[in-house]
C-alpha cells in the first residue's frame, strides 16, 4: 500500500471513529445539543485510535508474510521422521 493510500485509509478510519464517538456522546434535546466531552478531544482520540489500528493491522499483515530467511538443517529433517 502506498503512503498516500495509507494516509487516506487512516483518515477514513479516524473519521468513522469520530462520527461514532460523537454519536455516542451527544445528547440532543429540543433546540440544543450537549456533549460531556469536547469535540476536539474526540477528534484527537479518533486520530490516535486510527494510528494504533494502522500499526496493529500492519503487524498482523507482516505476521502473515512468508519467511524468507528460514534455515533448514539436516537434523531438522531427521527429527521429523523419528517415531513419536
Residue pairs with C-beta under 8 A, 6 or more apart in sequence:
1 9
6 54
9 54
10 50
10 51
10 53
10 54
11 50
13 49
13 50
13 53
13 54
14 46
14 47
14 49
14 50
15 46
17 45
17 46
17 49
17 50
18 42
18 43
18 46
21 37
21 42
21 45
21 46
22 35
22 39
22 42
25 35
25 36
25 37
25 42
26 33
26 34
26 35
27 33
27 34
27 35
